[in-house]
Amino acid sequence: MYIVNTYKRLFEASIRYMNRSKTQILIEWLVIFWVAYFLCFVELLDFNPNYLQQNGEQNESATRPLLAEIGLKRYGEIPLWNHYMQTGFPQAGDLLGHFWSPIATIPVWIWGGIVGMKISVFLSFMLAGFGQWYLAQTMGIKGIFRLWAALMFMLSGGLALLWHLGWYELLVGMAWFPWVFASFWQALHKKTISSLIWTAICLGMVLTTGGGYYPIYLLVCAIIILGVAIGFASAQQKKQMFKRSFWIALLGLGLIAVYVFPLYQGFQLITREVGPDLEQFGSQPVHYALINYLVSAGEWFHATILGTSGGWNWFYIGPLSLGSLIFLPFALRRWRPRSGLWAMTILFCALILWHANRYTPVKYIYDWLPFLYNLRFPNRLLILAASPLLILSGASLQTAFYLLRKKLRTIRITITTQKKTFIVSGGWVAILLAFALLFTSFRNVYATNQSFAMPPSAQLEPKAYTALRWLKTYDPSLYYTSVGTFAIFWSWTSVAYDLEMPVYNFVYSQRLKTQDQQNSPEAPFSAQPKYTFWRTDEPLPKDATLLREFDGINLWYFPDALPFAFWVPTETLQTSAKITKNDVQAAEVIYDGPNRVLVSGSPPGENQQLVVLVSNYPGWKLNIDGQPAELIPVNDYLGAKAGPGTHIYTFIFAPVAYFLGLAVSIFTIILMIFLFIREKVFSKKDQDKIQPEDSPALSNSPSPNP
């Protein structure tokens, strides 16, 4: 009896003080880590570079991590240019690029492209859990309810959906939204510079992941959080909150200038392959949208009922997450302070309404601001809305628990055995019920979403490795290759990048506008693939020679394709006739790392123009034998005036926007470090002034408020 009562008292004490206990916090963090580990370790933590999940767009998403590996590990350079997509594409200026996200790039730098990408996904799931824990802590949720809210977001169906579909950069960015919500709320209510710096860092972690629409998501969420904070603030506090918001935005933009400055240039020169989504497929009425959080049937993923668009419907977080909201009115009335909970309530409602943008009232906003129709996939907002929703659920459950425990505390339950009689408090029953309810909910969501997010991995396309390696041995020169005809072989893209082979037909939702001119009927010439892999059941290509078959895939050679780099007489370019392979002479050309193209040799005669079939873009420069020379593009491809004799022509991609952004980012980092140290030093001096050595706070005398 004594032992039972002792454990009971210790358990109740831990519930009462767990929010203040460092040990309890450490235990919660360890639980988050281990749940993330067991969620991912089979499919992501195998450290096998030949295996990757193949159930979504994992292969095409792996191309950018592989590009980072090629630049950092193989050549020791930051990749500013992508040699392997179409006829070249600016990596600095890629809206979908995530090179400057440390969570994406540091694992790649250490373990390589494929393994690094998988480690990055594991870290993102784990960080999503820690970020939601941080948000719950900021909003005043305690103990097991705080831990439950963190685990539920980490295991949420929306995050599972992103990785199931292979939307890697979206997952890496989404994990940081709870961090932004929590840090921004804290920064608005504090006076420290360090809170501004921390919020700016969290903003940067979202924005550098290439999340597409994430900047707009962040802007709307920040306005809502700021608006609620101002609504509960005094006049003086309102003024301070506006100032602090301005400095957060300024520090955040300065921190990611190395990413943003090239993007600004790219907006003028890069076009998206997809148009506006006038129908807003994926949008549902609010009451239907909420059902997505409750359905775990496999058929729901492609369901076309209740207003869904027939695909990508998986947002399961379990019935407890929504059912607990019946206690939300009690939480809003009793919570102290209430402003944070109201902020999460309004944020959740706004995100759900935004998802329902095909319907009033948000439809009026879209009609008023038509550019919003360019934001596709409104169902992704359900992933983001799960974060404030689970905060509301955790607060509601915590409130219900305290009310129940207060009611049951006076009740005594007597348990009699043959030897002893036990008396158990009703409060103990409330604790057991809370643990049982939360654990059952966690176990259900974990089992359901793990099987959805982590289906078995498969070996990277063996046929692609066999075919592309054979081709690279057969023809070791530089050329463009197409993998697939009308439909690209997506599973081959990561293999081609790994082997450093350019893929001409790799178009991933965006391209350079100059390609329209390059491929127009009036163009004197255009880059074309020298080799193409077609399925054996497809129509035979014209003017091509069959080289070999690889288990249902034919390799075709196009003898009329222009060389990758060639000399052509200047007068030939001045005619209106199409330039053919017979009009030019091939030049020796190689990629010298991710940012350079080297051409060597001597022209066959006088008045010759050198042409390299790499798209011209602001930032390309030319050195001839190490000396700066004039770049002369032809049909928006790189080019140079050929001088007599043998020379080395080095085309270098070094955009000014990148270096200017890099300088601003470095300056911002230095400024942040200086401000942080300065604040800590001066705060320490202020403490020394307030509390001298003989003050009671530092003496051995007992404190009046233990």
C-alpha positions, 0 to 999 in steps of 0.5 A: 500500500505504501509503495502504491501511494508513493508512486501515485503521489510522484505521478501526480506531482510530475503532472503538476510540475512537468511544464517546469521540469527540465527532466520532463522536457528532456524526456519529451524531446527524447520521445519525439526523437525516437518516434521520428527514428522508428517512423523513418529508420527502415526506409530512410536510414539505411544509408544505401545510395542505391535504394529510394522510394519509388511511389512518387516523384522521389527520383526527380526530387533527387536531382537537386540533391544530386546536383549539390553532391556533384558540385560540393563533393565531386568538384568542391564548388557551389553549383550555380548552374544546372548542366543537366536539365534541358540546355542548362538552367540557373541553379542560382535563380531556381524557384524550386531550389533548396541548396541554401537550406542547411537541412537539405544541403548539409546531409548531402555534403556529408553523405551524398545526394541520395543518402543525404536526401533521405537523412534530410527527410528524417530530420524534417519529420523530427524537426516538425515534431520539435517545432510543434512542441515549441509552438505548444510550449509557447501557447501554454500547453503542458506535459503529455498534451504538449507531447501529444500535439507535437507527435500528432503533427509530426505523424500527420497525414499531410506530412506523410502525403508530401513524402509519399508523393515525393514532394521533398522540398515542400516537406522540408519547408513545411516542417518549419512553419510551427517554428515560425508561428512560435518564434514570431509570437514570442518575438512580438511579446518580448523586448530582446534582440535575440528573439528577432534574430531567432524568428528571422532564422526560422523564416529563412529556413522556410523560404530557402527550401524552394516551397513555391507558394510558401512565401505567400503562406507565410505572409498571410499567417504572419498578418493574422498572428500580428493582427491578433497580437495587436488586438490584445495589446495596449497602444504602446505595445502595438507600436512596438509590435509593428517595429519588431515585425519590420525588423524581423522581415528585414533581417529575414530578407537579408539572411536569405538575400543569396537566394532571393537576389538571383530569384528576382532576376529569374522572374523576368527570364524563367517561365512556368510550364503550368498556367493558373488554376481557375477551377482551384482543383482540390478546394472543398467546402469547409465541412467537407475539408474537415472530413479529410482529417478523419478518413484513413481508408486507402481508397480516399487517396484518389477519391472523387467525392465530397468535392475532392479533385480525385487525387492527393487526399490524405490528411489523417490526424485521427478523430480525437484531434477534431472531437476534442474541439467540443471543449475549445469554448471552455479552453478559450474562457479559462486559458491564461493568457488567452491571446495565443489560443485565440491566435491559433483559433483564427489562424486555423479558421483562416487557413480552412477558409482559404482552402475553400477558396472556390466558395464564398467568402474567399472566392470574392478575394480571388476574383478581386486579386486574380493572381491568386489563381496561380496558386495551385493545390489549395489542399496543401493548406490542410497540411499547414492548418493541422498545426494550429488545429492540433494546438487547439486540440491539445489545449482543449484536452488539457482543459477537459483533463483539469476539469475532470480531475477537479471533479473526480479528486474528491471521489475515492475508489476502494479496491479490496483484495484477499490481503490488502485494501487499496484506496485510489483517488478519482484524480488518479483515474483521470490521469489514467484516462488521459494517458490511455486516450492520448496513447490510443490516438497516437498509436492509431495515427502512427500505424496508419500514416507510417504505412502510407508515408514509408512504403518499401524502397526499391533500387534506383532504376537498374535498367537506366544504369545499364543503358546510360553507362553503356552509352557513356562508355560507347560515346564518352563525349558531351551531348544531350540525351532524351529519356523517353519520348512524349512522356519522360522516364522519370525514374531515369532522371536521378540516374542521369544526374548521378552519371553527369549526363544532360537530359534534354527532355527534363522539364520540371514545371519551368524553363528559360524563356529563351528556349522559345526563340531557340526552337522557333522555325526561324532559328538558324539552328537548335540543340537536339538530343544526339541519343534517345531512349524509346520504348520498343512499342512506340513509333520509330523515330525519323532519320535515326539509327538503332544502336541497341535494345535494353529490355524493351527500351531502344537506344536511337542515334540521330546522326544529324544532331549538331555537335555540343560545341562547334565552329561555324563560318560567320558568313554562314550564320548571316544567311537565312538557311538552316545550319546543318551538321555538314556546315560546322566542325565539332570542337572539343568540349567538357564540363569543368565543374558545375559552373564552367564549360571548357572548349579547346582547339583551333578553328578550321579557317578564318572568320569563324564563330564558336558556338556552345549549345548551352543556353545563355543567361545573365552571369555567363562570362568568357575567358580565352587562355585565362584572359577576359574576352567578349561573350558573343551569344548566337541564338541565345546559346553561348558563343565567342569570336574564334581567333586564329590558332589553338586556344582554351575558351572557358565559359564561366557562370558567375552572376552578379546577383548571386555575389551581391546577395551573398555579400548581403547575407554574410553581412546580415549574419555578422550583424546578427552575431554582433547584436546577439553577443552585444545583447548578452554582454550588456544583459550580464552587466545589467544583472551584475548591477542589479544583483551585487555579490552581497545581495540576498538573491546571490547569498546563501540565505533562504529565498522568501519565495521558494 
